Amino acid sequence: EELKEKLILMQSFGKDKHHLFRLLSAKRSHTEQDFARAYIENFDDARVDIEDENALERAFNAQNEHEDKSDFAEMRYNMGQVIGQESADTKMWWTYAPYLFEGLCNDGVDPKEAVRRLFEWTKEAAKDSLYMDEPNTLHLPGLEEFNQQKMFQNTYILGQDPKGSSHQFTRQKAREIIKAGLI
């Protein structure tokens, strides 16, 4: 109950609350539920408050010294497009984030830090200057190869069985992304 109340009250990137309620469903795997809980518990600590323009600008400028300082508002908007909408990146972010979170935590990363790294992974996709012009193209680091395989475009979904091949494939690919240092 406390978790659901926190979810209802938290600021969001758009449709992320919908995705989180879906992942918290009893029908979802423990990996997906654990990620949703960690996202909700660490959301405010893992990202800069999107309402605090000055803090966001300082954080963006500190991490992106070579970037144009006026780009921070666009970056925040694009991160919201990745996490909180329904683009190809959104679908794959919510598919892969639980398995990336699981892999990072299994490697000894603190849950708060794992959620923060997932936001950083989102920023990498949002940096692509063509992002908004190509909503059906994947920009998330490590998943771009699926752009060559049309069969994955808008059809990549996880089956209901968490031990099934779709979950196993996603877990394996998430490990590859972590091992490659893309998150």
C-alpha positions in Angstrom: 0.0 0.0 0.0 2.8 2.5 0.9 4.5 1.7 -2.4 1.4 2.3 -4.4 0.8 5.6 -2.6 4.3 6.7 -3.3 3.8 5.7 -7.0 0.7 7.8 -7.2 2.3 10.8 -5.6 5.7 10.7 -7.4 6.5 13.1 -10.2 6.9 11.3 -13.5 8.2 11.4 -17.0 4.7 10.8 -18.5 3.4 7.3 -18.9 6.0 5.8 -16.6 3.5 5.3 -13.9 1.4 3.2 -16.3 4.4 1.0 -17.0 5.2 0.7 -13.3 1.7 -0.4 -12.4 1.9 -3.0 -15.1 5.3 -4.3 -13.8 3.9 -4.5 -10.2 1.1 -6.8 -11.4 1.1 -10.3 -9.7 1.3 -11.7 -13.2 4.8 -10.2 -13.8 8.1 -11.9 -13.0 9.9 -11.2 -9.8 12.7 -9.5 -11.8 10.1 -7.0 -13.2 8.4 -6.5 -9.9 11.7 -5.9 -8.1 12.8 -3.4 -10.6 9.4 -1.5 -10.4 9.8 -1.4 -6.6 13.4 -0.1 -6.8 12.4 2.5 -9.4 9.6 3.9 -7.2 11.8 3.8 -4.0 14.8 5.5 -5.7 13.1 7.7 -8.3 13.6 11.0 -6.5 17.1 10.2 -5.4 18.3 8.7 -8.7 17.5 11.7 -10.9 17.5 15.4 -10.6 14.2 16.9 -9.7 12.7 17.9 -13.1 10.9 20.8 -11.6 14.1 22.4 -10.3 15.5 24.0 -13.5 18.6 25.4 -11.9 19.6 22.0 -10.3 18.9 20.3 -13.6 21.0 22.7 -15.6 23.9 22.5 -13.1 23.8 18.7 -13.3 23.5 18.6 -17.1 26.4 21.1 -17.5 28.6 19.2 -15.0 28.1 15.9 -16.9 28.2 17.4 -20.4 30.8 20.2 -20.3 31.4 20.0 -24.0 27.6 20.3 -24.8 25.9 23.6 -25.5 24.5 24.8 -22.2 21.1 25.5 -23.7 20.7 21.8 -24.6 19.7 20.7 -21.0 16.0 21.4 -21.5 16.0 19.4 -24.7 17.8 16.6 -22.9 15.2 16.5 -20.1 12.4 16.5 -22.6 14.0 13.7 -24.6 14.6 11.6 -21.5 10.9 11.9 -20.9 10.3 10.8 -24.4 12.3 7.6 -23.9 10.9 6.6 -20.5 7.4 8.1 -20.6 6.0 7.7 -24.0 5.5 4.8 -26.5 8.4 5.0 -28.9 10.5 2.0 -29.9 13.0 3.1 -27.2 10.3 3.3 -24.6 9.1 -0.2 -25.2 12.6 -1.6 -25.1 13.6 0.5 -22.1 10.7 -1.0 -20.1 11.6 -4.5 -21.4 15.3 -4.3 -20.7 15.4 -2.1 -17.6 14.3 -4.9 -15.2 17.0 -7.2 -16.5 19.7 -4.5 -16.6 18.7 -3.6 -13.0 18.9 -7.3 -12.0 22.3 -7.7 -13.6 23.7 -4.6 -12.1 22.5 -5.6 -8.6 23.9 -9.1 -9.1 27.2 -7.4 -9.8 27.1 -5.7 -6.4 25.7 -2.3 -7.6 23.4 -0.6 -5.0 19.8 -0.4 -6.2 19.8 3.4 -6.1 22.9 3.5 -8.2 21.5 0.9 -10.6 18.4 3.1 -11.2 20.6 6.1 -11.7 22.6 4.2 -14.3 19.4 3.3 -16.1 18.6 7.0 -16.3 22.1 7.7 -17.7 21.5 4.9 -20.3 18.3 6.8 -21.2 20.3 10.1 -21.6 22.6 8.3 -24.1 19.6 7.5 -26.3 18.2 11.0 -26.0 21.5 12.5 -27.1 20.9 11.2 -30.7 20.0 14.3 -32.7 17.6 12.4 -34.9 15.8 10.9 -31.9 12.5 12.7 -32.3 12.5 12.2 -36.1 12.8 8.5 -35.8 10.4 7.2 -33.1 10.5 3.6 -34.6 14.3 3.4 -34.5 16.2 2.2 -31.4 18.8 4.6 -29.9 19.5 2.9 -26.6 23.1 1.8 -26.4 23.5 -1.9 -27.1 20.1 -2.3 -28.7 20.8 -0.6 -32.0 21.4 -3.9 -33.7 17.7 -4.6 -33.6 17.2 -1.8 -36.1 18.6 -4.1 -38.7 16.1 -6.8 -37.8 12.7 -5.6 -38.8 11.1 -8.6 -37.0 11.8 -6.9 -33.7 10.2 -3.5 -34.7 7.1 -3.1 -32.5 6.9 -6.9 -31.9 9.4 -7.6 -29.2 7.4 -8.6 -26.2 8.1 -10.8 -23.2 6.0 -13.9 -22.8 4.1 -14.6 -19.6 6.5 -17.4 -18.5 9.5 -15.7 -16.8 11.5 -18.9 -17.5 10.5 -18.7 -21.2 12.8 -17.9 -24.1 11.9 -14.3 -24.4 12.9 -13.6 -20.8 16.0 -15.6 -21.1 17.0 -13.9 -24.3 16.4 -10.4 -22.7 18.4 -11.4 -19.6 21.3 -12.6 -21.7 21.3 -9.4 -23.9 21.1 -7.3 -20.7 24.3 -9.0 -19.4 26.0 -8.3 -22.7 25.1 -4.6 -22.5 26.5 -4.5 -18.9 29.6 -6.4 -19.8 30.3 -4.1 -22.7 30.1 -1.1 -20.3 27.2 0.5 -22.1 25.4 1.1 -18.8 
